[in-house]
Amino acid sequence: MQWLEKQSLLGSGAELARVVSGSQLGWRSPTLPPDPDNLLRAADTWLLVHPMALIADGTPSAFAILAQPRAQELLRRTGARGLYVAPSGGAGAIWAYDRSATLTGDDTIQHGFSEAAGSDDEFLRLRRLTDNSRMLLGTDIIPAATGMGPDFFLAARNVREYPGAYCLVEIPRDLWPYMPASASEWQARPLTRAQHDLLAEKGLLPPSLSRDLLSWARPGGWAVTGEVRGADGTLRRWAYRHAGRYDMPVLHWDDPSAAARRILSSSIIQQIGLRGMALTGFRVEPLTGLDPLPRVAYGAPGHAPAPEPAPTAALSPGRETRRYGGWAWQRDRLPLPLLARTLHESADVAEDTVTSPAAEHALLTGDARPLRALLDDALRLGIDMRRLVHATPGPEGVDYALPQLAPGMLPSDATAGNAALADDMRAAMRTRASLWASTMPLGGAGDMLPVTGAGLAALGAGFSHADAAGADARETIRQGHLALVFFKAMQPGLLVLHGQDLAGALPLDWHVMADSEERWDPALAPRGAYALYRTARTTVLTKQGMPRAPVAYPTPDEQLHDPHSFLNGVHAITAMRERTGIAAGRVVARLRTQGRGCIALAVELPGGRGMVVAVTNFGREAVTERLDMAATPKLLELFGAGNPAVDLEEGTPLPLEGGRMVLHLDPWETRAVLVGRDAKSIGAATAAEQPKGPFVPARDATPMPVVAPPAPVKPTVAPPVPAPVPDLTIRIAPPAGAAADSAPAAPQDVAPEGMPAETPAISGDAAAMPGVAPTVFPETQPVAPPVDLTPTEQVPLPPATEPAQMAPVVPAPAPAPAPEPAPVLPTAPPTVPHDAGGEVRAPVTPPEIPALPEPVAPPVYPATPEVTAPATESAAPAPLTPTVPANTTDGDLVPYKPVRRTAPETLDGPVVPVPPASTVLPGGSEVPAEGTSSYKAPLRTAPETLDGPITVPPLPTPPATPADPVPTESGTAAP
């Protein structure tokens, strides 16, 4: 139990809280109001990576994969300026002594990193790389529903204040016979309705909660443990609240011990203060409505259900995150009224429930009418779209719980205030999902559609699950997928892409995860593993056992070379988003459209730069939209002032027809039109980012035709005569000068004994070319001036090899050995005119011989006093050696020198740069570099604290080899 306390959230949180308590760190930044503007300026596009879904050769951790330079190249190509890795905390079912029982990572149990995420050293390398790339990092804090880890284990053992961390109630022994039977103390069982009523009648549990009346709240309930022996030796059974899964107990926010608040507070200190995360996400939805309903008399009007304590709990992490210099992201899906309240006082940004899942539903079914209705209601409620996070479908799939359409959550005059609309959307979703019923059954999925972004486009296009991974479906899926990304990107607020989007991951087939449909968990379908590099094609399983998902696109590193790939399509969209500054804009109106699947938004850009009209056709048929400019006064004013309207994709002006903007849209086509004074310059810049012209992948390209020289004809050589059987006859050699029969010619590929084997002739590179001097090794021929590689007149080639002649054997004198022929070395093929072969190609230029590099002058060190030492004949004067700074590592790694980001780095302000290297004189004294100040150590020497700079600790260096003792004149060894 002592080990568990060190690993627990509450136990390790005490050490984290001491970093801030009694210091000035809690008074550096304001906690209110929320500050989304600086976040949008620092990073308006993020890439979210699930650590358990990344796969690579050797199954490294997610931090190790993302810390590679080629991964940063992929991030830059997507336009992402922030990297969000979540969930990164330690997770697993320690309760069942099996930490590999979970494949989702949502049941967080520790502050430290999980095995899938990586180690602290790997994270520091990733942070160093992102700092140099001016990229922000983000992750989740401890959620309101944790896993069964050390804290719950200690709570069931009744150790000190741990029972107050969770919604635990001890059950008296006389009621145990009425509780569910458990095979062991660690086997939890859910309570039936009759058992719950019995405990409520005894006053142990509330008869009902406000959550029970909230139709949009996620499922939850009460469960009971087995007979657990406590630290005092007493057997106890506990009833506890869970969040849909028995292995995810809910924290007790209102407990007087404040254990739950301390857990969340310590997690914020860990992520923002010590690790330097800029954006942290939190989830408090399991706390929604955990308040008993008041008893009312029969016939009296009931009270409206209250969502407390979730709104109060959301206020605390939001304020504390800003106190330490970060931004808070509430990742719960809330109804529109609660969303407006959350954005007013708690989180900086929140999950978008205005356009999601309505936009995904439009792509799936081609019906954008629910999306239009929800946008109208959001504008009527005054929701600031800059405060929303527009994310593509990720590992959790598409949630059709639709809290924004729940009864009583919208005003009576709301456009989407009809509960029948939510039922119609769910019915249409299930009808479309039935196409994949044989490979992705939805039994047990509830209101969740377990698909990814590429899978959603494939399902909307009508492809089967097997055909979606084929080459014929790739272009159609790419168009639908990019249409969804375009709609989310052309709105104010944060854009969050998932790593699965880049790889085009499709949902898993249930046959690869279970042996029967009854044992299949649909929540695992969108969590298949994917690779970022083509080198990981042979790896089929992650370390946690998640199989590799089928994909619709090539690997992201292959997509870099295809201008028409999904990755480069995302780059064009994010470039358009960055150049216009639409992330900090304001949605002015939704323009009226005619097509069933069309949606048009008018977004006013900041700084008076104009207005963007973004139109998306989610339908599967072509339409012609005539957008009335008079419906938006701002647009009419811009046109009246003579500002041009430019298509951002083509960079061409768009004329008006009778005061209307006429757009012809193909299925799944998008258009963005900028109206403003800078429309022409911005349009030209964004048009340059669009893919142009046809493209042939590098692996399919035809190589440059080169006319090969005539192949040398090998002379016909008779096979060697087999040696006669030796006999006892004594043969006398003929006298000198007598004619002797020539020895049989040796085969071309076999050299006679005592002679060097010739290099076999190879057509192309290895054959000797006309007009090109043969290349020889430096040992056999001095360096010659560059040879003119211009093709000359063809000359006949000499035969590749000639029959070797053997000299007659004479007793004396011995003949002089024949000189060994120089080996034939490979040479470069001759250049030919570009029109040779009848096909026009780019001319092949002769390779340039690189000039020898100029000698590099030795480094000049600062002037130091001259020091004399006794010179010896065997030893030269010792040169000046620069001292390596203390925080450098072995090898070629450079010292960590973080770059100041726009966002606040840590609680202590900017990271202190590493001092320059000093110079060590032969006498042992150090001379600091000129113009540099001396380095001041942090105030505290405890493990990384918030009042000292966060530096990368040096890697452990191998111990120095002890020098051999030097004997002195007295005979003793000198130290």
Residue pairs with C-beta under 8 A, 6 or more apart in sequence:
1 154
1 157
1 159
1 231
4 11
4 150
4 153
4 154
5 11
5 150
5 154
5 159
6 12
7 110
7 149
7 150
8 110
8 149
8 150
8 151
8 154
8 162
9 109
9 110
9 111
9 142
9 146
9 149
9 150
9 151
9 165
9 263
9 266
9 267
10 151
10 161
10 162
10 165
10 259
10 262
10 263
11 150
12 110
12 111
12 266
13 111
13 262
13 263
13 265
13 266
13 267
14 262
14 266
16 111
16 266
16 269
16 270
16 274
17 262
17 265
17 266
17 269
19 25
19 269
19 273
19 274
19 945
19 946
19 947
20 26
20 269
20 273
20 907
20 946
23 946
23 947
24 947
25 273
25 324
25 907
25 908
25 946
25 947
26 323
28 323
28 324
28 325
28 907
29 322
29 323
29 324
29 325
29 904
30 322
30 323
31 318
31 319
31 320
31 322
31 323
32 319
32 322
32 345
33 345
34 318
34 322
34 328
34 343
34 345
34 346
34 347
34 348
34 387
35 322
35 327
35 348
36 327
36 348
36 349
36 386
36 387
37 386
37 584
38 327
38 902
38 903
39 278
39 279
39 327
39 348
39 349
39 494
39 903
40 386
40 493
40 494
40 583
40 584
41 584
41 902
42 81
42 82
42 136
42 278
42 901
42 902
42 903
43 80
43 81
43 82
43 135
43 136
43 278
43 279
43 903
44 81
44 494
44 495
44 577
44 578
44 583
44 584
45 78
45 79
45 80
45 81
45 82
45 489
45 494
45 495
45 496
45 497
45 574
45 577
45 578
45 583
46 80
46 81
46 82
46 83
46 84
46 138
46 279
46 494
46 495
46 496
46 497
47 75
47 78
47 80
47 82
47 83
47 84
47 496
47 497
47 498
47 499
47 502
48 84
48 85
48 86
48 391
48 394
48 496
48 497
48 498
48 499
49 62
49 66
49 83
49 84
49 85
49 498
49 499
50 86
50 87
50 105
50 394
50 395
50 498
50 499
50 527
51 61
51 62
51 85
51 87
51 88
51 105
51 114
51 116
51 117
51 118
52 103
52 104
52 105
52 116
52 527
52 529
52 542
52 544
52 546
53 395
53 499
53 500
53 505
53 527
53 528
53 529
53 530
53 542
53 546
54 62
54 65
54 66
54 499
54 529
54 530
54 531
54 532
54 542
55 529
55 530
55 531
55 536
55 539
55 541
55 542
55 548
56 65
56 531
56 532
56 533
56 535
56 536
56 539
57 535
57 536
57 538
57 539
59 539
59 542
59 543
61 115
61 116
61 117
61 118
61 119
61 122
62 85
62 116
62 117
62 118
63 85
63 113
63 117
63 118
63 119
63 122
63 123
63 125
63 126
64 118
64 122
64 125
65 71
65 532
66 83
66 85
66 126
67 122
67 125
67 126
67 129
69 129
70 533
70 557
71 532
72 129
72 130
72 133
72 135
73 560
74 502
74 532
74 556
74 557
74 560
74 567
75 83
75 133
75 135
76 133
77 560
77 567
77 568
77 571
78 497
78 502
78 567
78 570
78 571
78 574
79 570
79 571
79 573
79 574
79 575
79 577
79 578
80 135
80 497
80 574
81 134
81 135
81 136
82 135
82 136
82 137
82 138
82 278
82 279
83 130
83 135
83 136
83 137
83 138
84 137
84 138
84 139
84 279
84 281
84 496
85 117
85 137
85 138
85 139
86 138
86 139
86 140
86 281
87 105
87 106
87 108
87 114
87 139
87 140
88 113
88 114
88 117
88 139
88 140
89 108
89 109
89 110
89 111
89 112
89 113
89 114
89 117
89 140
89 142
90 108
90 109
90 110
90 111
90 112
90 113
90 114
90 149
91 99
91 102
91 105
91 106
91 107
91 108
91 109
91 110
91 114
91 147
92 98
92 99
92 100
92 101
92 102
92 107
92 109
92 114
92 147
92 149
93 99
93 101
93 102
93 107
93 147
93 148
93 247
94 109
94 147
94 148
94 149
94 150
94 153
95 147
95 148
95 149
95 152
95 153
95 186
95 188
95 247
96 148
96 186
96 247
97 186
100 544
100 545
101 247
102 147
102 247
103 524
103 527
103 544
103 545
103 546
104 395
104 523
104 524
104 527
105 114
105 116
106 143
106 147
106 248
107 146
107 147
107 148
107 149
107 245
107 247
107 248
108 140
108 142
108 143
108 146
108 147
108 149
109 146
109 147
109 148
109 149
109 150
109 151
110 149
110 150
111 142
111 266
111 267
111 270
112 120
113 119
113 120
113 123
115 543
115 544
116 542
116 543
116 544
117 123
118 126
121 953
121 955
123 275
124 896
124 952
124 953
125 952
126 137
127 137
127 275
127 276
128 896
128 898
128 952
130 136
130 137
131 898
131 899
131 901
131 911
132 898
132 899
134 899
134 901
134 902
136 278
136 279
136 901
136 903
137 275
137 276
137 277
137 278
137 279
138 277
138 278
138 279
138 280
138 281
138 329
139 271
139 277
139 280
139 281
140 280
140 281
140 282
140 283
140 331
141 264
141 267
141 268
141 271
141 280
141 281
141 282
141 317
142 263
142 264
142 267
143 282
143 283
143 284
143 286
144 243
144 250
144 251
144 253
144 260
144 283
144 284
144 285
144 286
144 287
144 313
145 242
145 243
145 248
145 249
145 250
145 251
145 283
145 286
146 152
146 248
146 249
146 251
147 247
147 248
148 247
148 248
148 249
151 162
151 165
151 166
151 263
152 166
152 249
154 162
155 162
155 163
155 165
155 166
155 168
155 238
156 168
156 225
156 228
156 230
156 236
156 238
157 228
157 229
157 230
157 231
158 230
158 231
158 232
158 234
158 236
159 230
159 231
161 257
161 259
162 259
164 252
164 255
164 256
164 257
164 259
165 251
165 252
165 255
165 257
165 259
165 260
165 263
166 240
166 241
166 249
166 250
166 251
166 252
167 240
167 241
167 249
167 250
167 251
167 252
167 290
168 238
168 239
168 240
168 252
169 199
169 204
169 205
169 238
169 239
169 240
170 236
170 237
170 238
171 179
171 199
171 204
171 224
171 236
171 237
171 238
171 239
172 202
173 235
175 198
175 199
175 202
176 227
176 237
178 195
178 198
179 189
179 191
179 195
179 224
179 237
180 189
180 190
180 191
180 192
180 195
180 224
181 189
182 188
182 189
182 224
182 225
182 226
182 227
183 226
184 226
185 225
185 226
185 227
185 228
185 229
186 225
186 226
186 228
187 226
188 223
188 224
188 225
188 226
188 246
188 247
189 223
189 224
189 246
190 221
190 222
190 223
190 224
190 246
191 199
191 221
191 222
191 223
191 224
191 239
195 224
196 205
196 222
197 207
199 205
199 239
200 206
200 207
204 239
205 222
205 239
206 292
206 293
207 292
207 293
208 292
208 293
209 289
209 290
209 291
209 292
209 293
210 289
210 290
210 291
210 292
210 293
210 305
210 306
210 307
210 308
211 217
211 220
211 288
211 289
211 290
211 305
212 289
212 293
212 305
213 289
213 293
213 305
214 288
214 289
214 305
214 307
214 406
215 406
215 407
216 335
216 401
216 402
216 403
216 406
216 409
217 285
217 288
217 289
217 403
218 243
218 244
218 285
218 286
218 401
219 244
219 446
220 241
220 242
220 243
220 244
220 250
220 286
221 241
221 242
221 244
222 239
222 240
222 241
222 242
223 239
223 240
223 242
223 246
224 237
224 238
224 239
224 240
225 237
225 238
225 240
226 237
227 235
227 236
227 237
228 235
228 236
228 237
228 238
229 235
230 236
240 249
240 250
241 249
241 250
241 290
242 248
242 249
242 250
243 249
243 250
243 286
250 286
250 287
250 290
251 259
251 260
251 263
251 264
251 286
251 287
252 259
252 260
253 260
253 261
253 287
253 290
253 309
253 312
253 313
254 290
254 309
261 316
264 282
264 316
264 317
265 316
265 317
265 320
268 280
268 317
268 320
268 321
268 324
268 326
269 324
269 946
271 277
271 280
271 326
272 280
272 321
272 324
272 325
272 326
272 906
272 907
273 324
273 906
273 907
273 946
274 906
274 944
274 945
274 946
274 950
275 950
276 905
276 906
276 950
277 326
278 326
278 327
278 901
278 903
278 904
279 326
279 327
279 328
279 329
280 317
280 321
280 326
280 327
280 328
280 329
281 328
281 329
281 330
281 331
282 314
282 317
282 318
282 328
282 329
282 330
282 331
282 347
283 330
283 331
283 332
284 310
284 313
284 314
284 317
284 330
284 332
285 310
285 332
285 333
285 334
287 309
287 310
287 313
288 307
288 310
289 305
289 306
289 307
289 308
289 310
290 308
290 309
290 310
291 306
291 308
291 309
293 302
293 303
293 305
294 303
296 302
296 303
304 408
307 338
310 332
311 338
311 341
311 342
311 346
314 330
314 332
314 342
314 346
314 347
315 345
315 346
317 328
317 346
318 328
318 330
318 345
318 346
318 347
318 348
319 346
321 327
321 328
321 348
322 328
322 348
324 907
324 946
325 903
325 904
325 905
325 906
325 907
326 903
326 904
327 348
327 349
327 903
328 346
328 347
328 348
328 349
329 347
329 348
329 349
329 350
329 351
329 389
330 342
330 346
330 347
330 349
330 350
330 351
331 351
332 350
332 351
333 351
333 353
333 399
333 401
333 403
334 342
334 350
334 351
334 353
334 403
335 353
335 403
335 404
335 406
335 409
335 410
336 353
336 354
336 374
336 377
336 378
336 381
336 383
336 404
336 409
336 410
337 381
337 409
337 410
338 409
339 350
339 353
339 354
339 383
339 404
340 381
340 382
340 383
342 350
343 350
343 383
343 384
343 387
348 387
349 387
349 388
349 389
349 493
349 494
350 387
350 388
350 389
351 388
351 389
351 391
352 388
352 389
352 390
352 391
352 493
353 403
353 404
354 374
354 375
354 378
354 383
354 385
354 388
354 404
355 371
355 374
355 375
355 390
355 487
355 488
355 491
356 390
356 391
357 398
357 399
357 400
357 402
357 449
358 368
358 370
358 371
358 374
359 371
359 484
359 487
359 488
359 618
360 393
360 398
360 449
360 456
360 484
361 367
361 370
361 371
361 398
361 425
361 428
361 429
362 368
362 370
362 371
362 597
362 599
362 618
363 456
363 457
363 460
363 480
363 483
363 484
363 618
364 428
364 429
364 432
364 449
364 456
364 459
364 460
365 428
365 429
365 432
365 460
366 460
366 596
366 597
366 618
366 619
366 620
367 428
367 596
367 597
367 618
368 595
368 596
368 597
368 598
368 599
368 618
368 619
369 596
370 416
370 421
370 425
371 599
372 415
372 590
372 593
372 599
373 415
373 416
373 421
374 404
374 405
374 415
374 416
375 587
375 590
375 599
375 601
376 415
376 416
376 590
377 410
377 414
377 415
377 416
377 417
378 385
379 587
379 589
379 590
380 414
384 586
385 491
385 492
385 493
385 586
385 587
386 492
386 493
386 583
386 584
386 585
386 586
387 493
388 491
388 492
388 493
388 494
389 493
389 494
389 496
390 488
390 489
390 491
390 493
390 494
390 495
390 496
391 488
391 495
391 496
391 497
391 498
392 453
392 484
392 485
392 488
392 496
392 497
392 498
392 501
393 451
393 452
393 453
393 455
393 456
393 498
393 526
394 452
394 498
394 500
394 526
395 498
395 500
395 526
395 527
396 448
396 523
396 526
397 448
397 449
397 450
397 451
397 452
397 523
397 525
397 526
398 429
398 448
398 449
398 451
398 456
399 447
399 448
400 425
400 426
400 429
400 447
400 448
400 449
401 447
401 448
402 422
402 425
402 426
402 447
403 409
404 410
404 416
405 416
405 417
405 418
405 419
405 421
405 422
405 425
406 419
406 422
407 419
410 416
410 417
411 417
426 447
429 449
430 442
432 459
432 460
433 440
433 442
433 449
433 459
435 459
435 462
435 464
436 459
436 464
436 465
436 507
438 465
439 465
439 466
439 509
439 510
439 511
440 450
440 451
440 465
440 507
440 508
440 509
440 510
440 522
440 525
441 510
441 517
441 520
441 522
442 449
442 450
442 522
443 517
443 520
443 522
444 520
444 521
444 522
445 522
445 523
448 522
448 523
449 456
450 507
450 522
450 523
450 524
450 525
450 526
451 459
451 507
451 525
451 526
452 498
452 500
452 501
452 505
452 506
452 507
452 526
452 549
453 481
453 484
453 485
453 498
453 500
453 501
454 468
454 477
454 481
454 500
454 501
454 504
454 505
454 506
454 551
454 552
454 553
455 468
455 505
455 506
455 507
455 526
456 480
456 481
456 484
457 476
457 477
457 478
457 479
457 480
457 481
457 484
458 465
458 468
458 473
458 477
458 480
458 506
458 552
460 480
460 620
461 473
461 476
461 477
461 480
461 620
463 473
463 476
463 477
465 506
465 507
465 509
467 473
468 477
468 506
468 550
468 552
469 506
469 550
469 551
469 552
473 552
474 552
474 553
477 504
477 552
478 504
478 552
478 553
478 565
478 566
478 569
479 667
479 668
479 669
480 668
481 501
481 504
481 566
482 566
482 569
482 570
482 573
482 670
483 616
483 617
483 618
483 668
483 669
483 670
485 497
485 501
485 569
485 570
485 573
486 573
486 614
486 616
486 670
486 672
487 599
487 614
487 616
487 618
487 670
488 495
489 495
489 573
489 574
489 576
489 577
489 582
490 573
490 576
490 577
490 582
490 601
490 603
490 612
490 614
490 616
490 670
490 672
491 582
491 587
491 601
491 603
491 614
492 582
492 583
492 584
492 585
492 586
492 587
492 603
493 583
494 583
495 574
495 577
495 583
497 570
499 530
499 532
500 526
500 530
500 549
501 566
501 570
502 532
502 553
502 556
502 559
502 566
502 567
502 570
503 530
503 531
503 532
503 551
503 553
503 555
503 556
504 551
504 552
504 553
504 566
505 526
505 528
505 530
505 549
505 550
505 551
505 552
506 528
506 549
506 550
506 551
506 552
507 525
507 526
507 528
507 549
508 524
508 525
508 526
508 527
508 528
508 547
508 549
508 550
509 550
510 517
510 520
510 522
510 525
512 547
513 520
513 521
513 524
513 547
514 520
514 521
524 546
527 546
528 546
528 547
528 548
528 549
528 550
529 541
529 542
529 546
529 547
529 548
529 549
530 548
530 549
530 551
531 537
531 539
531 548
531 555
532 555
532 556
532 557
533 555
533 556
533 557
534 554
534 555
534 557
534 558
536 555
539 548
540 547
540 548
541 547
541 548
553 559
553 565
553 566
553 567
554 562
554 565
556 567
558 565
558 697
559 565
559 566
559 567
559 568
560 567
560 568
561 697
561 698
562 568
562 695
562 697
563 691
563 692
563 693
563 695
564 691
564 695
568 691
569 691
571 689
572 649
572 686
572 689
572 690
572 691
575 686
575 689
576 648
576 649
576 672
576 686
576 689
577 583
579 682
579 685
579 686
580 605
580 609
580 612
580 648
580 674
580 682
580 686
581 605
581 606
581 607
581 609
582 603
582 605
582 612
584 606
585 603
585 604
585 605
585 606
585 612
586 603
586 604
586 606
587 601
587 602
587 603
587 604
588 602
588 603
588 604
588 611
588 632
588 634
589 601
589 602
589 631
589 632
590 599
590 600
590 601
590 602
591 600
591 601
591 602
591 613
591 627
591 628
591 631
591 632
592 600
592 627
592 628
592 631
593 599
593 600
593 615
593 625
593 627
594 623
594 624
594 625
594 626
595 617
595 619
595 621
595 623
595 625
595 665
596 619
597 617
597 618
597 619
597 620
597 621
597 623
598 615
598 616
598 617
598 618
598 619
598 623
598 625
598 665
599 615
599 616
599 618
600 613
600 614
600 615
600 616
600 625
600 627
601 613
601 614
602 611
602 612
602 613
602 632
602 634
602 635
603 611
603 612
603 613
603 614
604 611
604 634
605 611
605 612
605 676
609 676
609 677
609 678
610 638
610 643
610 674
610 675
610 676
610 677
610 678
610 679
611 632
611 634
611 635
611 638
611 674
611 675
611 676
612 648
612 672
612 673
612 674
612 675
613 627
613 635
613 661
613 672
613 673
613 675
614 670
614 671
614 672
615 625
615 627
615 663
615 665
615 670
615 671
615 672
615 673
616 670
617 623
617 665
617 666
617 667
617 668
617 669
617 670
618 668
619 667
620 667
620 668
621 667
622 664
622 665
622 666
622 667
623 664
623 665
624 662
624 663
624 664
624 665
625 662
625 663
625 665
626 657
626 660
626 661
626 662
627 660
627 661
627 662
627 663
628 659
628 660
629 635
629 636
629 639
629 656
629 659
629 660
629 661
630 636
630 659
635 675
638 675
638 676
639 645
639 656
639 675
643 675
643 676
643 677
643 679
644 653
644 675
644 679
644 680
645 653
645 654
645 655
645 656
645 661
645 673
645 674
645 675
645 679
646 652
646 653
646 654
646 673
646 674
646 675
646 679
646 680
646 682
646 683
647 653
647 654
647 671
647 672
647 673
647 683
648 672
648 673
648 674
648 682
648 683
648 686
648 687
649 671
649 672
649 686
649 687
649 690
650 683
650 687
650 690
651 683
651 684
651 686
651 687
651 688
652 683
652 687
653 680
654 661
654 673
661 673
663 671
663 673
665 671
674 682
674 683
676 682
704 841
704 842
704 844
705 836
705 837
705 839
705 841
706 829
706 832
706 844
707 832
707 836
707 837
708 763
708 764
708 829
709 767
709 769
709 770
709 794
709 797
709 830
710 797
711 763
711 767
712 761
712 767
712 797
712 798
712 799
712 800
713 799
714 748
714 761
714 799
714 800
714 801
715 799
715 801
715 802
715 803
717 745
717 747
717 748
717 803
718 744
718 745
719 747
720 744
720 745
720 746
720 747
721 744
733 809
733 810
733 811
734 740
734 808
736 810
738 808
740 808
740 809
742 805
742 806
743 805
743 806
745 803
745 804
746 752
746 755
746 803
746 804
748 760
748 800
748 801
749 760
750 757
751 757
751 758
752 804
752 806
755 804
755 820
756 820
756 821
756 823
758 801
758 821
758 823
758 824
759 766
759 823
759 824
759 825
760 766
761 767
761 800
761 801
761 824
762 826
764 829
765 826
765 827
765 828
765 829
766 824
766 826
766 827
767 827
768 774
768 797
768 824
768 827
769 827
769 828
769 829
769 830
770 792
770 793
770 794
770 795
770 797
770 830
771 790
771 791
771 792
771 793
771 795
771 830
772 787
772 789
772 827
772 828
772 830
773 784
773 787
773 827
774 824
774 825
774 827
775 825
775 826
775 827
776 822
776 825
777 825
780 822
786 849
789 828
789 830
789 831
789 846
789 847
790 831
790 846
791 830
791 831
791 832
791 833
807 815
807 818
828 847
831 844
831 845
831 846
832 844
833 843
834 840
834 841
834 842
834 843
834 844
861 880
861 882
861 919
862 919
862 927
862 929
862 930
864 880
864 919
864 921
864 927
867 921
867 922
867 923
869 877
869 878
869 922
871 877
877 922
878 922
880 919
880 920
880 921
880 922
881 920
882 917
882 918
882 919
882 920
883 917
883 918
883 919
883 920
883 926
884 917
885 895
885 914
885 915
885 916
885 917
886 954
887 895
887 896
887 914
887 951
887 952
887 953
887 954
888 894
888 895
888 954
889 952
889 954
889 955
890 955
890 957
890 958
893 955
895 914
896 914
896 951
896 952
897 913
897 914
898 905
898 911
898 913
900 910
900 911
905 911
905 950
906 946
906 949
906 950
907 946
907 947
908 946
908 947
908 948
908 949
908 950
911 949
911 950
911 951
912 936
912 949
912 951
914 951
915 932
915 934
915 935
916 928
916 929
916 932
917 929
918 926
918 927
918 928
918 929
919 926
919 927
919 928
919 929
920 926
921 927
928 934
938 945
938 947
938 948
938 949
939 947
939 948
940 947
940 948
944 950
965 973
965 974
965 975
966 973
966 974
967 973
967 974
968 974
